[in-house]
Amino acid sequence: MGKKYGGSGPSTPATVALARAGIGYTARAYEHDPHAASYGMEAAAALGVAPERVFKTLLVDTGSGLAVGIVPVDHQLDLRALAAALGVKKVAMARPADAERSSGYVVGGISPIGQRTTLPTVLDGSAERFETILVSGGRRGFDVELSPTDLLAVTRGRCAPIARP
């Protein structure tokens, strides 16, 4: 993967954060269909990438604040596993309005990178099988491709098995 720092994609808080951190990424834009049933599966199909390499960003409420879970688009977030990884009793999906307000992004375009507030972040361990993965670049129709290690560095996240089929 060639290191890119924007230029071939839109400037978003995610791309700005990556450039600021000196982390290389590949911008991957596609024509977003507003009627798509699944933003993540749409991205995988449009970009010609296996769904297990395209990850969705989900925000959860821990009862004492929000946190981020990042799982493959063809899987679901295991709330119990994420709670265990975060060291809390339980989590629930965050309300979309709360997720948008906290992250600064719109649902369907929430990136784990460059959020308004740095939140505890957990990436599903399956990401470690790949040299690069794709996550939202901060808007619908725009993903960034980068190494899981770089994603964890820029989000200050950690890996744990938090996805289920």
SEVEX-230074 format. One record per residue: residue number from 1; chain; x, y, z of N, C-alpha, C in turn. Coordinates in steps of 0.1 Angstrom, whole numbers, always signed. Layout:
% SEVEX-230074
NUM:A:X:Y:Z:X:Y:Z:X:Y:Z
...
% end
This chain:
% SEVEX-230074
1:A:+9:-12:+0:+0:+0:+0:+9:+12:+0
2:A:+6:+21:-9:+14:+34:-9:+9:+43:+1
3:A:+18:+50:+7:+14:+60:+18:+9:+72:+11
4:A:-3:+76:+15:-9:+88:+10:-14:+96:+22
5:A:-14:+109:+20:-19:+118:+31:-29:+127:+26
6:A:-40:+121:+21:-51:+130:+15:-48:+132:+1
7:A:-54:+142:-5:-51:+146:-19:-60:+138:-28
8:A:-62:+125:-27:-70:+117:-36:-84:+115:-30
9:A:-87:+120:-19:-100:+119:-12:-103:+132:-5
10:A:-115:+132:+0:-119:+145:+7:-111:+147:+20
11:A:-110:+159:+24:-104:+162:+37:-115:+161:+47
12:A:-113:+153:+57:-122:+150:+68:-114:+151:+81
13:A:-121:+152:+93:-113:+151:+105:-105:+138:+106
14:A:-109:+127:+100:-102:+115:+100:-89:+116:+92
15:A:-90:+121:+80:-77:+123:+71:-68:+133:+77
16:A:-73:+143:+83:-65:+153:+90:-57:+147:+102
17:A:-65:+139:+110:-58:+132:+121:-47:+122:+116
18:A:-50:+115:+106:-40:+106:+100:-28:+113:+95
19:A:-30:+124:+88:-18:+132:+83:-10:+138:+95
20:A:-18:+143:+104:-11:+149:+116:-3:+139:+124
21:A:-7:+126:+124:+0:+116:+131:+11:+109:+122
22:A:+11:+114:+110:+21:+108:+101:+18:+94:+97
23:A:+6:+90:+97:+2:+76:+93:-3:+76:+79
24:A:+3:+67:+71:-1:+65:+57:-14:+58:+56
25:A:-21:+62:+46:-34:+55:+43:-37:+57:+28
26:A:-46:+48:+23:-51:+50:+9:-65:+54:+10
27:A:-68:+65:+3:-82:+70:+3:-90:+61:-7
28:A:-102:+57:-3:-110:+48:-12:-124:+54:-12
29:A:-127:+61:-23:-140:+67:-24:-149:+59:-34
30:A:-162:+60:-32:-171:+53:-41:-184:+61:-41
31:A:-192:+58:-51:-205:+65:-52:-215:+59:-42
32:A:-219:+66:-32:-228:+61:-21:-242:+62:-26
33:A:-249:+50:-24:-263:+49:-27:-271:+52:-15
34:A:-279:+63:-14:-286:+66:-2:-297:+56:+2
35:A:-300:+47:-7:-310:+37:-5:-304:+23:-1
36:A:-291:+23:+1:-284:+10:+5:-289:+5:+18
37:A:-291:-8:+19:-296:-14:+31:-285:-14:+42
38:A:-272:-16:+38:-261:-16:+47:-250:-8:+42
39:A:-246:+3:+49:-235:+11:+44:-222:+3:+43
40:A:-219:-6:+52:-207:-13:+52:-206:-23:+40
41:A:-217:-31:+38:-217:-40:+28:-217:-33:+14
42:A:-223:-21:+14:-223:-13:+1:-208:-9:-2
43:A:-201:-5:+9:-187:-1:+7:-179:-13:+2
44:A:-180:-25:+8:-173:-37:+4:-176:-40:-11
45:A:-188:-40:-15:-192:-43:-29:-187:-32:-39
46:A:-188:-20:-35:-184:-9:-44:-169:-8:-46
47:A:-162:-12:-35:-147:-11:-36:-141:-24:-40
48:A:-149:-35:-41:-144:-48:-45:-135:-54:-35
49:A:-138:-52:-22:-130:-57:-11:-139:-67:-3
50:A:-133:-78:+1:-140:-88:+9:-146:-82:+22
51:A:-158:-85:+25:-165:-78:+37:-157:-80:+50
52:A:-150:-91:+51:-142:-93:+64:-131:-83:+65
53:A:-127:-76:+55:-116:-65:+56:-122:-51:+57
54:A:-135:-50:+56:-142:-37:+57:-148:-36:+71
55:A:-145:-27:+79:-149:-26:+93:-158:-14:+95
56:A:-169:-17:+103:-178:-6:+107:-175:-1:+121
57:A:-178:+11:+123:-176:+18:+136:-189:+19:+143
58:A:-190:+13:+155:-202:+14:+163:-200:+20:+177
59:A:-208:+29:+181:-207:+35:+194:-216:+29:+204
60:A:-211:+27:+216:-219:+21:+227:-219:+30:+239
61:A:-229:+28:+247:-231:+35:+260:-227:+25:+271
62:A:-217:+29:+279:-212:+20:+289:-219:+23:+303
63:A:-228:+33:+303:-234:+37:+315:-227:+49:+322
64:A:-214:+50:+318:-206:+61:+323:-199:+69:+312
65:A:-204:+66:+300:-198:+73:+288:-199:+64:+276
66:A:-194:+70:+265:-195:+62:+252:-181:+55:+250
67:A:-182:+45:+241:-170:+38:+237:-172:+33:+223
68:A:-162:+29:+216:-162:+25:+202:-159:+10:+200
69:A:-167:+3:+193:-164:-10:+188:-162:-10:+173
70:A:-152:-17:+168:-150:-17:+153:-150:-32:+149
71:A:-159:-36:+141:-161:-50:+137:-163:-51:+122
72:A:-160:-63:+116:-162:-64:+102:-177:-62:+98
73:A:-179:-56:+86:-193:-53:+82:-202:-65:+80
74:A:-196:-77:+79:-205:-89:+77:-207:-96:+91
75:A:-204:-89:+102:-205:-95:+115:-213:-85:+123
76:A:-217:-89:+135:-224:-81:+145:-215:-78:+157
77:A:-217:-68:+164:-210:-64:+176:-215:-73:+187
78:A:-207:-80:+194:-210:-88:+206:-209:-79:+218
79:A:-221:-74:+222:-221:-64:+233:-215:-70:+246
80:A:-217:-82:+249:-211:-88:+261:-195:-88:+260
81:A:-191:-92:+248:-176:-93:+246:-170:-79:+247
82:A:-177:-69:+241:-171:-55:+242:-171:-50:+256
83:A:-182:-53:+264:-182:-49:+278:-171:-55:+285
84:A:-168:-68:+283:-157:-75:+290:-144:-68:+286
85:A:-142:-65:+273:-130:-59:+268:-128:-45:+274
86:A:-139:-38:+277:-138:-25:+283:-137:-25:+298
87:A:-139:-37:+304:-139:-38:+318:-151:-32:+325
88:A:-163:-33:+318:-175:-28:+324:-185:-39:+325
89:A:-196:-37:+333:-206:-47:+335:-214:-50:+322
90:A:-218:-39:+315:-226:-41:+303:-225:-28:+294
91:A:-229:-30:+282:-230:-19:+272:-242:-20:+264
92:A:-247:-9:+259:-258:-9:+250:-255:+0:+238
93:A:-261:-3:+227:-259:+6:+215:-262:+20:+219
94:A:-254:+30:+215:-256:+44:+217:-267:+49:+208
95:A:-275:+58:+213:-285:+64:+204:-278:+71:+192
96:A:-284:+70:+180:-277:+77:+169:-274:+91:+171
97:A:-283:+99:+177:-280:+113:+180:-268:+115:+189
98:A:-267:+106:+199:-256:+107:+208:-243:+103:+201
99:A:-243:+93:+192:-231:+89:+185:-227:+101:+176
100:A:-236:+107:+169:-233:+118:+160:-227:+130:+168
101:A:-233:+133:+179:-229:+145:+187:-215:+142:+192
102:A:-212:+130:+197:-199:+127:+203:-188:+126:+192
103:A:-191:+120:+181:-181:+117:+171:-179:+129:+162
104:A:-189:+137:+159:-188:+148:+149:-191:+143:+135
105:A:-195:+130:+134:-198:+124:+121:-213:+120:+120
106:A:-218:+118:+108:-232:+113:+107:-232:+98:+106
107:A:-242:+92:+111:-244:+77:+111:-242:+73:+96
108:A:-235:+62:+94:-232:+57:+81:-219:+62:+76
109:A:-213:+72:+83:-200:+78:+80:-192:+81:+92
110:A:-195:+74:+103:-187:+76:+115:-174:+68:+114
111:A:-163:+76:+115:-150:+71:+115:-145:+69:+129
112:A:-137:+58:+131:-131:+57:+145:-120:+67:+147
113:A:-116:+74:+136:-104:+83:+136:-109:+97:+136
114:A:-103:+106:+144:-106:+120:+143:-119:+124:+149
115:A:-124:+116:+159:-136:+119:+165:-134:+131:+174
116:A:-145:+139:+177:-144:+151:+186:-138:+147:+199
117:A:-142:+136:+205:-138:+132:+218:-131:+118:+216
118:A:-119:+117:+222:-112:+104:+222:-120:+95:+232
119:A:-125:+84:+226:-132:+74:+234:-125:+61:+235
120:A:-127:+53:+245:-121:+40:+246:-125:+32:+233
121:A:-116:+26:+227:-118:+20:+213:-113:+5:+213
122:A:-121:-4:+208:-117:-18:+207:-120:-22:+193
123:A:-109:-28:+187:-110:-33:+173:-111:-48:+174
124:A:-120:-54:+166:-121:-69:+166:-108:-75:+162
125:A:-104:-86:+170:-91:-92:+167:-90:-98:+154
126:A:-101:-100:+146:-99:-106:+133:-91:-96:+123
127:A:-91:-84:+127:-83:-74:+119:-69:-77:+118
128:A:-63:-84:+128:-49:-87:+128:-45:-97:+117
129:A:-55:-104:+111:-52:-113:+100:-48:-106:+87
130:A:-51:-93:+87:-49:-86:+74:-38:-76:+75
131:A:-31:-74:+63:-21:-63:+63:-28:-50:+63
132:A:-39:-48:+57:-46:-36:+57:-61:-39:+58
133:A:-68:-29:+64:-83:-30:+66:-89:-16:+61
134:A:-102:-16:+59:-108:-3:+56:-118:+1:+67
135:A:-118:+13:+70:-128:+19:+79:-133:+32:+73
136:A:-144:+37:+78:-150:+49:+73:-139:+60:+74
137:A:-139:+68:+63:-130:+80:+63:-136:+92:+68
138:A:-149:+91:+73:-155:+103:+79:-167:+108:+71
139:A:-171:+101:+60:-184:+105:+53:-188:+93:+46
140:A:-201:+92:+43:-206:+81:+35:-200:+82:+21
141:A:-196:+70:+16:-190:+69:+3:-175:+72:+3
142:A:-169:+72:+15:-154:+74:+16:-148:+66:+27
143:A:-139:+56:+24:-132:+48:+34:-117:+51:+33
144:A:-110:+48:+43:-96:+48:+43:-90:+34:+46
145:A:-80:+31:+39:-73:+18:+40:-60:+20:+47
146:A:-58:+12:+58:-46:+14:+66:-44:+1:+74
147:A:-32:+0:+79:-29:-12:+87:-36:-12:+100
148:A:-40:-24:+105:-47:-24:+119:-38:-18:+130
149:A:-25:-20:+129:-16:-14:+139:-17:+1:+139
150:A:-17:+7:+127:-18:+21:+126:-31:+26:+131
151:A:-42:+19:+128:-55:+23:+133:-55:+23:+148
152:A:-50:+12:+154:-49:+12:+169:-41:+23:+174
153:A:-30:+27:+167:-21:+38:+172:-29:+51:+172
154:A:-35:+54:+161:-42:+67:+160:-54:+68:+168
155:A:-61:+57:+172:-72:+57:+180:-69:+54:+195
156:A:-57:+51:+198:-52:+46:+211:-61:+34:+215
157:A:-64:+26:+206:-73:+14:+208:-66:+2:+211
158:A:-73:-9:+213:-68:-22:+216:-76:-32:+208
159:A:-70:-44:+207:-77:-55:+200:-83:-65:+210
160:A:-95:-70:+206:-101:-81:+214:-112:-88:+205
161:A:-116:-100:+208:-126:-107:+200:-140:-101:+204
162:A:-145:-92:+196:-158:-85:+199:-169:-87:+189
163:A:-166:-95:+178:-176:-97:+168:-181:-111:+168
164:A:-194:-112:+163:-200:-125:+162:-207:-125:+148
165:A:-208:-137:+142:-214:-138:+129:-229:-134:+129
% end
